[in-house]
Amino acid sequence: MSLSEEKYIIDYEKVMETYSDMVYRIIVTITGNGEDAKDAFQETFLRLVRNQHKIKDEEHLKAWLIRVSSNCAKSIVTNPWNKRTQGLDGTEEKEMFVQEESHLLSEVKSLSSKYALPLYLFYYEEYSIKEIAVILEKNENTIKTLLNRGRALLKKQLERGEG
């Protein structure tokens, strides 16, 4: 077997240690509550087990987890059942999760996932615009626009909170 044909072996324990916090933060950013986040989190890692043969290397693994966690969270949010039901108090769980994080990150999370996810990936995961475009399967200019609009919304939000 040549080097190009070698399979990337996934150490699931290491993956959980390395990426579980990141995956959970992305999902909570999109879903807005802990229960839905737990479901999407579990689905993300189940998909990893099912699709482990598609992972090429560590960098691909991280991008794959971001993309899949984002998709799982979005599918829960857009599920018609979730639109018709309402938890007892979903904001309480989100606030408990955010208590340990900075005020700015909590403000980012309160934005629409359309803006929050690119901002999170750019500032907290330190991906470049080009990398975010690949991960989110969008044009680089679209990512730049989403970042600019997200920053503007964040600025307005922060100014309202101070005033």
N, C-alpha and C positions, 0 to 999 in steps of 0.2 A: 504494500500500500504506500503510495507516494505521500508527501507532505500535504499536497493540495487535496488529497482524498481523505485525510484524517478528520475524524469527527471531533467536534468540540464536546467535551464531557462536562456536564453541568453538576456542580456540587451544590445540591439544594440547600443544605445547611448554610453554606457560605452566601448563597444568593439571598436567603432570608435575612441573614445578618446584615448584608450590604445594602439591599434594596427595599426591604419591607417598609421602612419609614418613608422613603421617597414615594413608593407606590401608594401608601395609605394617604399621604398628604395630597397627592394629585387627585385621588378619588374623592376625598373630603372636599377639596376645592370645587369639584364638579357637582357632587351630590348634595352637599350641605348638611348631611347628618350621618351619625355613626352607624346606624343599622344598615342603611343602604350601602355605606362605605364598606362594611364588613362583608356584605354579599358580593360586591364588585371585587374586593380584595381576594376573596376566596376563588372567585371565578377566574381572575387573572392568573393565579398560580396553578389552578387546574388546567388552564389552557397552556401554560408553560410545560406542564408534564406531558400533555397530549401532543404538543408541537415541538418538543425538545430537539427533534431531528432537523428543524429549520434554523436553529441558532448556529451562527458561524463562529463567533468569538465573543469576548467579554463586552466590547463596545456595541456589538450588534444586540447582545442580550439586554443591555441597559435601554437602548433605543426601543427594542421590541417590548419591554416591560412598560415603558412610558406610553407607547402607542396602544397597547392592549388594555392597560389600566384605564386610559382615557376613554377608549371605546366601550369598555364594560360599564364604566360610570355613566356615560352618556346614554347607553341603552336602558339603564335603570331609570334615569331621569325622564327619558322620553316614553317609557312604558305607559300605555294608557291606564293601566291599573293604578299606577302611582299618582297619576294626575287626578284620579277620582278619590283617592284615599288621603287621609291626613293623620300623621302621628299625633301622639299626645302633646309632645312639645319637642320637636326636632331641633329647635334652636339651642336648647339646653345642652344637648350632646355636642353640638358644634362649638359652643362656647367653652365647654370643658376641655375639648381638644386644643383649642386656640390659647387657653390660659398660659400654657408653657411657651408659646411662641410670641414673637414680637408683635407689637401693635400694627406695624406696617404690613406684615404678612397676613394678619387677620383682615386688614383692609383690602389687600389683594384678593383674598379668598371671597370677600363679599361681592366682588365684581362678577359679571357674567363669565361663565367658563370660557366663552369666546375670547375674552381678554385676559382672564386670570391665568389660564394655562400657559400661553406664550410668555407672560410676564414672569411666572414662576420658573419656567424652564430657563429663561434668559438670566434672571437675577439670582435665583437660588440654586439651580443645578448647573449654571454657568455654561449653557450651550450657546453656540454662535447662532446667528440668524439663519445661516445656511443649514446647520444641523437641525434646528427647530423646523424649518421648512420640510426637510426630509422626514422627520419624525411625524409631523402632523399632516404630511402629504399635501402641502400647500405651496404656492409660489413664494419666493423670497420677498417680493414686494408686498404681498398680502401680509406676511409676518411683520414686516416693517410697519405697515399701516396699523395692524392690530396692536403692536407695541406702542406706537404713538398715541393711538386713541385710548388704549388702556392707561397709559401714563396720564393723559389729560383727565380721564374720568377719576383716576386715583387722586390727582391733585385737587380736583373739585371736592371730592369726598373728604379729603384731609382738611381742606380749608373750611368746609362746613362744620366739621367736628371741632375745629379750633375756635370758630367764631361764635 
